[in-house]
Amino acid sequence: MGRRISASRVHAVAAQGKTLTSSAGPAMSSSIQNTVSVAEGSLFTTELKIDLGNAAAPAFSFSGSAGGNIIGVSSSAEPHQNAQLLRVAEATMGIITGGDLICTEAPVGGNAKIGLYMGPAVSASHDLTTAGSELIAYATQVKGLDAPFTKDNNSVANQYVYLASSGSATAAYTSGKFILRLYGYLPNPDL
């Protein structure tokens, strides 16, 4: 006879979530602390913890474009490395209908005006955001800022998601922490 587990223990384990395989590009992978998906009924909440000023390879903000540039590790060699935070996968994240970018530590060093972009192709750090579309507008990030977005047409499916900055600073971040949450729903099964 198998060992029985209490309902409260099953709930506690489920609340911890499932760690997802990272799809971060090499120019941002050292800035991603972890990616977790938590299921609550049909809702899947995917959460990334981001540390721009990490000790291993701090992220870099670039200047020179009125439309903004993708944040990622600086490289003097061309081409620059891919800088996506993740690629949205419906199978593990559901149909994304919205999300939040929450600042838990204000960015210092690089540009403080940060937004969230998506695009259908891989982009590198320093690339312009013109190849993608805005999810969250640029805003000066301060601790506690919660910037939401909604998408009601499944346009986030299979997209690459990026942080981008706008401003005149071309510098490495010495601090800046964020939580990115994506809210997705699994399609109903056939009856």
MARTOR-949450 format. One record per residue: residue number from 1; y, x, z of N, C-alpha, C in turn. Coordinates in nm, 3 decimals, padded with zeros to 5 digits. Atoms other than C-alpha are relative to their C-alpha. Example, Ala and Ser with C-alpha at 12.3 -4.5 7.8 and 13.67 -1.06 7.14 Angstrom:
# MARTOR-949450
PT   resi    nnorth     neast       nup   canorth    caeast      caup    cnorth     ceast       cup
PT      1   -00.119    00.089    00.000   -00.450    01.230    00.780    00.120    00.090    00.000
PT      2   -00.119   -00.082   -00.006   -00.106    01.367    00.714    00.109   -00.077    00.073
# end
This chain:
# MARTOR-949450
PT   resi    nnorth     neast       nup   canorth    caeast      caup    cnorth     ceast       cup
PT      1   -00.118    00.084    00.000    00.000    00.000    00.000    00.124    00.089    00.000
PT      2   -00.123   -00.078    00.013    00.345    00.133   -00.098    00.091   -00.019    00.119
PT      3   -00.098    00.004   -00.107    00.622    00.203    00.144    00.111   -00.097   -00.036
PT      4   -00.107    00.098    00.023    00.876   -00.078    00.178    00.134    00.061    00.035
PT      5   -00.135   -00.049   -00.024    01.247   -00.002    00.157    00.088   -00.121    00.028
PT      6   -00.086    00.113   -00.037    01.503   -00.225    00.324    00.105   -00.025   -00.108
PT      7   -00.102    00.038    00.098    01.758   -00.411    00.113    00.128    00.080    00.022
PT      8   -00.122   -00.077   -00.026    02.043   -00.225    00.286   -00.013    00.144   -00.052
PT      9    00.022   -00.136    00.052    01.888    00.112    00.191    00.008    00.001   -00.153
PT     10   -00.006    00.011    00.146    01.844    00.001   -00.173    00.146   -00.011   -00.043
PT     11   -00.142    00.015    00.032    02.212   -00.107   -00.178    00.075    00.131    00.020
PT     12   -00.067   -00.127   -00.028    02.325    00.224   -00.023   -00.029    00.102   -00.109
PT     13    00.036   -00.093    00.107    02.136    00.425   -00.285    00.069   -00.041   -00.131
PT     14   -00.064    00.048    00.123    02.270    00.207   -00.569    00.150    00.026    00.001
PT     15   -00.145   -00.021   -00.011    02.628    00.244   -00.441    00.039    00.145   -00.026
PT     16   -00.030   -00.141    00.027    02.605    00.624   -00.475    00.014    00.026   -00.149
PT     17   -00.012   -00.012    00.145    02.569    00.579   -00.848   -00.097    00.099   -00.059
PT     18    00.088   -00.088    00.076    02.386    00.769   -01.115    00.088    00.105   -00.067
PT     19   -00.075   -00.107    00.064    02.514    01.108   -01.228   -00.034    00.001   -00.148
PT     20    00.018    00.001    00.144    02.567    01.106   -01.603    00.006    00.143   -00.055
PT     21   -00.007   -00.128    00.068    02.510    01.400   -01.835    00.141    00.014   -00.056
PT     22   -00.138   -00.022    00.043    02.850    01.549   -01.909    00.010    00.011   -00.152
PT     23   -00.030   -00.016    00.142    02.992    01.511   -02.259    00.138    00.064   -00.017
PT     24   -00.130   -00.067    00.004    03.307    01.710   -02.173   -00.006    00.119   -00.094
PT     25   -00.010   -00.116    00.086    03.422    01.969   -02.422    00.015    00.127    00.082
PT     26   -00.006   -00.125   -00.075    03.412    02.337   -02.323    00.140    00.034    00.053
PT     27   -00.136   -00.027   -00.047    03.793    02.344   -02.284    00.038   -00.087    00.120
PT     28   -00.027    00.083   -00.118    03.771    02.080   -02.007   -00.118   -00.007    00.097
PT     29    00.120    00.017   -00.083    03.418    02.110   -01.864    00.016    00.059    00.140
PT     30   -00.017   -00.057   -00.134    03.525    02.335   -01.573    00.096   -00.083    00.084
PT     31   -00.092    00.086   -00.074    03.788    02.074   -01.478   -00.064   -00.131    00.045
PT     32    00.069    00.124   -00.038    03.534    01.790   -01.442   -00.092    00.030    00.117
PT     33    00.083   -00.024   -00.118    03.387    01.782   -01.092   -00.132   -00.073   -00.011
PT     34    00.124    00.073    00.026    03.132    01.512   -01.175    00.031   -00.130   -00.073
PT     35   -00.010    00.128    00.069    03.071    01.197   -01.378   -00.110   -00.090    00.055
PT     36    00.095    00.090   -00.065    02.905    00.904   -01.202    00.019   -00.141   -00.055
PT     37   -00.005    00.140    00.041    02.820    00.551   -01.315   -00.065   -00.085    00.109
PT     38    00.050    00.091   -00.103    02.775    00.270   -01.063   -00.012   -00.139   -00.061
PT     39    00.023    00.135    00.051    02.624   -00.066   -01.160    00.018   -00.102    00.111
PT     40   -00.017    00.112   -00.091    02.730   -00.388   -00.992   -00.014   -00.126   -00.084
PT     41    00.028    00.108    00.092    02.566   -00.676   -01.172    00.006    00.053   -00.142
PT     42   -00.016   -00.046    00.138    02.664   -00.641   -01.540    00.112    00.103   -00.015
PT     43   -00.112   -00.094    00.005    02.968   -00.423   -01.455   -00.048    00.142    00.026
PT     44    00.025   -00.142   -00.021    02.932   -00.047   -01.498    00.136    00.067    00.020
PT     45   -00.121   -00.077   -00.024    03.207    00.165   -01.343   -00.037    00.147   -00.016
PT     46    00.021   -00.143    00.022    03.209    00.520   -01.480    00.120    00.072    00.058
PT     47   -00.107   -00.070   -00.069    03.410    00.762   -01.268   -00.011    00.150   -00.022
PT     48   -00.009   -00.145    00.014    03.519    01.118   -01.345    00.101    00.051    00.101
PT     49   -00.096   -00.068   -00.087    03.682    01.347   -01.092    00.046    00.124   -00.074
PT     50   -00.060   -00.104    00.083    03.920    01.587   -01.264    00.088    00.089    00.086
PT     51   -00.082   -00.098   -00.072    04.077    01.906   -01.121    00.060    00.096   -00.103
PT     52   -00.064   -00.083    00.102    04.327    02.060   -01.366    00.024    00.143    00.046
PT     53   -00.029   -00.133   -00.052    04.402    02.356   -01.139   -00.120    00.071    00.057
PT     54    00.122   -00.059   -00.055    04.040    02.453   -01.075    00.003    00.152   -00.012
PT     55   -00.003   -00.146   -00.005    03.972    02.818   -00.994   -00.075    00.066   -00.115
PT     56    00.083   -00.062    00.104    03.713    02.879   -01.269    00.075    00.016   -00.132
PT     57   -00.072   -00.004    00.128    03.926    02.795   -01.576    00.103   -00.112    00.001
PT     58   -00.100    00.107   -00.009    04.247    02.601   -01.509    00.041   -00.052   -00.137
PT     59   -00.046    00.062    00.124    04.362    02.358   -01.775    00.144    00.044   -00.027
PT     60   -00.128   -00.051    00.048    04.676    02.433   -01.973    00.075   -00.112   -00.070
PT     61   -00.083    00.093    00.077    04.965    02.220   -02.098    00.076    00.078   -00.105
PT     62   -00.065   -00.064    00.114    05.126    02.298   -02.430    00.127   -00.077   -00.035
PT     63   -00.123    00.066    00.044    05.473    02.223   -02.563    00.009    00.008   -00.151
PT     64   -00.025   -00.015    00.142    05.610    02.184   -02.910   -00.019   -00.125   -00.082
PT     65    00.019    00.123    00.078    05.526    01.828   -03.011    00.066   -00.116    00.072
PT     66   -00.063    00.119   -00.059    05.734    01.517   -02.953   -00.105   -00.102    00.041
PT     67    00.106    00.097   -00.030    05.410    01.315   -02.955   -00.095    00.045    00.109
PT     68    00.087   -00.050   -00.106    05.235    01.535   -02.699   -00.115    00.082   -00.054
PT     69    00.112   -00.087    00.033    04.946    01.779   -02.695   -00.115   -00.025    00.096
PT     70    00.120    00.017   -00.082    04.590    01.760   -02.566   -00.008    00.115    00.101
PT     71    00.014   -00.097   -00.109    04.534    01.938   -02.233   -00.139    00.064   -00.007
PT     72    00.127   -00.071   -00.004    04.262    02.203   -02.213    00.023    00.146    00.031
PT     73   -00.009   -00.143   -00.028    04.187    02.566   -02.138    00.070    00.069   -00.116
PT     74   -00.073   -00.073    00.104    04.421    02.799   -02.327   -00.089    00.108   -00.060
PT     75    00.076   -00.104    00.070    04.271    03.029   -02.585    00.091    00.063   -00.103
PT     76   -00.083   -00.068    00.100    04.447    03.292   -02.791   -00.071    00.004   -00.135
PT     77    00.077   -00.005    00.124    04.171    03.276   -03.050   -00.007   -00.138   -00.064
PT     78    00.017    00.124    00.074    04.158    03.008   -03.319   -00.145   -00.011   -00.043
PT     79   -00.056    00.128   -00.043    04.007    02.756   -03.329   -00.014   -00.015    00.151
PT     80    00.009    00.029   -00.143    04.071    02.628   -02.979   -00.124   -00.084    00.027
PT     81    00.123    00.073   -00.035    03.776    02.475   -02.793    00.026   -00.150    00.013
PT     82   -00.007    00.145   -00.016    03.702    02.102   -02.783    00.040   -00.035    00.143
PT     83   -00.059    00.029   -00.131    03.887    01.937   -02.494   -00.019   -00.144    00.047
PT     84    00.020    00.138   -00.046    03.747    01.586   -02.451   -00.049   -00.002    00.144
PT     85    00.051    00.024   -00.136    03.689    01.456   -02.098   -00.141   -00.056   -00.010
PT     86    00.130    00.061    00.022    03.397    01.252   -02.228    00.000   -00.072   -00.134
PT     87    00.016    00.090    00.115    03.262    01.054   -02.519   -00.060   -00.129    00.054
PT     88    00.045    00.131   -00.050    03.218    00.683   -02.449   -00.132   -00.036   -00.068
PT     89    00.133    00.037    00.049    02.853    00.581   -02.484   -00.035   -00.138    00.058
PT     90    00.026    00.137   -00.044    02.781    00.208   -02.469   -00.132   -00.010    00.078
PT     91    00.131    00.008   -00.065    02.419    00.268   -02.363    00.006    00.032    00.149
PT     92   -00.008   -00.039   -00.142    02.523    00.430   -02.032    00.126   -00.050    00.068
PT     93   -00.127    00.041   -00.059    02.878    00.297   -01.982    00.034   -00.146   -00.025
PT     94   -00.028    00.139    00.034    02.865   -00.053   -02.130    00.113   -00.012   -00.101
PT     95   -00.112    00.028    00.090    03.133   -00.216   -02.346    00.126    00.016    00.084
PT     96   -00.117   -00.032   -00.081    03.453   -00.064   -02.209    00.112   -00.101   -00.027
PT     97   -00.109    00.097    00.012    03.723   -00.324   -02.141    00.126    00.046    00.072
PT     98   -00.118   -00.049   -00.069    03.961   -00.118   -01.928   -00.031    00.120    00.084
PT     99    00.017   -00.116   -00.086    04.016    00.166   -01.690    00.127    00.031    00.077
PT    100   -00.111   -00.047   -00.081    04.247    00.348   -01.451    00.001    00.151    00.001
PT    101   -00.019   -00.141   -00.025    04.386    00.699   -01.425    00.078    00.009    00.130
PT    102   -00.059   -00.005   -00.134    04.460    00.767   -01.058    00.030    00.144    00.035
PT    103   -00.040   -00.135   -00.039    04.655    01.075   -00.951   -00.024    00.017    00.150
PT    104    00.028   -00.026   -00.142    04.520    01.216   -00.622    00.067    00.128    00.048
PT    105   -00.078   -00.120   -00.032    04.718    01.543   -00.636    00.095    00.023   -00.119
PT    106   -00.099   -00.015    00.107    05.041    01.588   -00.835   -00.022    00.130   -00.077
PT    107    00.015   -00.122    00.079    05.018    01.835   -01.125    00.118    00.095    00.019
PT    108   -00.101   -00.105   -00.014    05.206    02.163   -01.080   -00.037    00.111   -00.097
PT    109    00.023   -00.109    00.094    05.246    02.449   -01.327    00.021   -00.048   -00.142
PT    110   -00.013    00.059    00.133    05.195    02.254   -01.649    00.088   -00.123    00.003
PT    111   -00.081    00.121    00.010    05.375    01.942   -01.769   -00.053   -00.108    00.093
PT    112    00.039    00.107   -00.093    05.375    01.661   -01.512   -00.010   -00.136   -00.070
PT    113    00.012    00.126    00.075    05.407    01.388   -01.780   -00.133    00.001   -00.073
PT    114    00.137    00.001    00.051    05.043    01.309   -01.853   -00.039   -00.142   -00.036
PT    115    00.052    00.128    00.045    04.880    01.026   -02.046   -00.145    00.014   -00.040
PT    116    00.140    00.003    00.040    04.534    00.927   -02.167   -00.010   -00.047   -00.144
PT    117    00.016    00.031    00.143    04.434    00.923   -02.535   -00.147   -00.009   -00.035
PT    118    00.136    00.004    00.055    04.123    00.843   -02.737    00.008    00.027   -00.149
PT    119    00.006   -00.026    00.142    04.015    00.947   -03.083   -00.143   -00.003   -00.049
PT    120    00.135    00.010    00.054    03.717    00.910   -03.317   -00.067    00.134   -00.028
PT    121    00.056   -00.132    00.028    03.672    01.285   -03.367    00.033    00.095    00.114
PT    122   -00.023   -00.102   -00.102    03.652    01.589   -03.142    00.132    00.069   -00.030
PT    123   -00.126   -00.074    00.013    03.992    01.751   -03.082    00.000    00.113    00.101
PT    124   -00.005   -00.119   -00.085    04.075    02.084   -02.927    00.124   -00.002    00.087
PT    125   -00.120   -00.017   -00.080    04.318    02.184   -02.656    00.110    00.048   -00.093
PT    126   -00.120   -00.033    00.077    04.669    02.223   -02.797    00.016   -00.090   -00.122
PT    127   -00.015    00.090    00.114    04.595    01.971   -03.078    00.101   -00.109    00.032
PT    128   -00.093    00.111   -00.015    04.849    01.697   -03.135   -00.077   -00.130    00.024
PT    129    00.066    00.128   -00.029    04.770    01.344   -03.021    00.009   -00.097   -00.118
PT    130   -00.020    00.090    00.114    04.856    01.199   -03.363   -00.130   -00.047   -00.064
PT    131    00.128    00.039    00.057    04.488    01.184   -03.461   -00.068   -00.110    00.082
PT    132    00.060    00.101   -00.086    04.416    00.939   -03.179    00.096   -00.112    00.032
PT    133   -00.088    00.108   -00.044    04.564    00.640   -03.002    00.010    00.000    00.151
PT    134   -00.032   -00.003   -00.142    04.718    00.593   -02.662   -00.078   -00.104    00.078
PT    135    00.059    00.093   -00.096    04.524    00.439   -02.376    00.098   -00.023    00.115
PT    136   -00.098    00.007   -00.109    04.778    00.519   -02.102    00.120    00.085   -00.041
PT    137   -00.123   -00.068    00.040    05.139    00.612   -02.179    00.030    00.118    00.093
PT    138   -00.043   -00.114   -00.081    05.284    00.941   -02.061    00.084   -00.050    00.117
PT    139   -00.078    00.031   -00.120    05.419    00.916   -01.707    00.000    00.124    00.088
PT    140   -00.004   -00.110   -00.095    05.530    01.169   -01.451   -00.098   -00.032    00.112
PT    141    00.107    00.027   -00.095    05.222    01.192   -01.233    00.038    00.045    00.141
PT    142   -00.022   -00.027   -00.141    05.267    01.174   -00.857   -00.121   -00.052    00.077
PT    143    00.113    00.041   -00.082    05.008    01.139   -00.584    00.006   -00.150    00.027
PT    144    00.009    00.144   -00.024    04.897    00.776   -00.563    00.030   -00.086   -00.121
PT    145   -00.028    00.079    00.120    05.004    00.671   -00.915   -00.132   -00.049   -00.060
PT    146    00.118    00.062    00.060    04.745    00.431   -01.060    00.045   -00.065   -00.130
PT    147   -00.040    00.050    00.131    04.793    00.377   -01.434   -00.119   -00.067   -00.066
PT    148    00.113    00.072    00.061    04.566    00.106   -01.583    00.015   -00.015   -00.151
PT    149   -00.003    00.041    00.140    04.472    00.019   -01.940   -00.105   -00.108   -00.021
PT    150    00.100    00.100    00.038    04.287   -00.271   -02.102   -00.023    00.010   -00.150
PT    151    00.038    00.005    00.142    04.104   -00.292   -02.436   -00.096   -00.116   -00.015
PT    152    00.081    00.121    00.012    03.964   -00.626   -02.542   -00.076   -00.010   -00.131
PT    153    00.062    00.009    00.132    03.820   -00.537   -02.883   -00.110    00.105   -00.023
PT    154    00.106   -00.102    00.007    03.551   -00.275   -02.807    00.042    00.123   -00.081
PT    155   -00.050   -00.113    00.078    03.774   -00.013   -02.973   -00.025    00.135    00.066
PT    156    00.025   -00.127   -00.070    03.680    00.249   -02.712   -00.142    00.050   -00.028
PT    157    00.139   -00.038    00.027    03.313    00.254   -02.824   -00.007    00.127   -00.085
PT    158    00.025   -00.127    00.069    03.200    00.603   -02.936    00.124    00.087   -00.016
PT    159   -00.123   -00.079    00.008    03.553    00.742   -02.886   -00.005    00.117    00.097
PT    160   -00.020   -00.113   -00.089    03.641    01.077   -02.733    00.128   -00.027    00.079
PT    161   -00.113    00.028   -00.088    03.879    01.050   -02.435    00.060    00.132    00.047
PT    162   -00.073   -00.123   -00.030    04.147    01.313   -02.360    00.115   -00.025    00.095
PT    163   -00.128   -00.003   -00.068    04.424    01.392   -02.118    00.097    00.070   -00.095
PT    164   -00.103   -00.064    00.082    04.748    01.480   -02.299    00.127    00.010    00.082
PT    165   -00.125   -00.019   -00.073    05.083    01.606   -02.180    00.118    00.001   -00.096
PT    166   -00.124   -00.002    00.077    05.440    01.578   -02.299    00.104    00.071    00.084
PT    167   -00.103   -00.074   -00.072    05.716    01.817   -02.205    00.017    00.138   -00.059
PT    168   -00.033   -00.133    00.053    05.848    02.168   -02.251   -00.081    00.113    00.062
PT    169    00.075   -00.107   -00.066    05.612    02.361   -02.021   -00.123    00.040   -00.082
PT    170    00.121   -00.057    00.057    05.352    02.587   -02.179   -00.056    00.090    00.109
PT    171    00.046   -00.072   -00.119    05.162    02.694   -01.869   -00.131   -00.058    00.052
PT    172    00.123    00.045   -00.066    04.841    02.672   -01.670    00.036   -00.087    00.120
PT    173   -00.017    00.083   -00.120    04.809    02.404   -01.406   -00.051    00.077    00.121
PT    174    00.045   -00.059   -00.127    04.790    02.537   -01.050   -00.052   -00.108    00.094
PT    175    00.055    00.114   -00.073    04.715    02.190   -00.914    00.011   -00.123   -00.091
PT    176    00.000    00.125    00.075    04.662    01.837   -01.037   -00.140   -00.059    00.000
PT    177    00.132    00.064   -00.009    04.371    01.609   -00.949    00.012   -00.148   -00.034
PT    178    00.001    00.138    00.047    04.279    01.275   -01.100   -00.139   -00.060    00.015
PT    179    00.124    00.075    00.014    04.013    01.008   -01.091    00.020   -00.090   -00.120
PT    180   -00.001    00.088    00.116    03.943    00.839   -01.423   -00.115   -00.098    00.017
PT    181    00.102    00.105   -00.009    03.759    00.507   -01.401    00.001   -00.080   -00.129
PT    182    00.018    00.085    00.118    03.623    00.320   -01.702   -00.087   -00.117    00.042
PT    183    00.074    00.120   -00.035    03.502   -00.039   -01.665   -00.069   -00.055   -00.125
PT    184    00.077    00.048    00.115    03.225   -00.151   -01.898   -00.102   -00.103    00.041
PT    185    00.099    00.106   -00.023    02.983   -00.440   -01.930   -00.114    00.014   -00.096
PT    186    00.117   -00.002    00.087    02.630   -00.437   -02.061   -00.012   -00.133   -00.072
PT    187    00.019    00.127    00.070    02.560   -00.696   -02.330   -00.111   -00.082    00.068
PT    188    00.103    00.087   -00.056    02.358   -00.996   -02.212   -00.129    00.018   -00.079
PT    189    00.127   -00.011    00.074    01.988   -00.964   -02.295   -00.033   -00.132   -00.069
PT    190    00.046    00.122    00.065    01.826   -01.211   -02.533   -00.085   -00.081    00.097
PT    191    00.079    00.088   -00.087    01.671   -01.511   -02.359   -00.128   -00.043   -00.070
# end
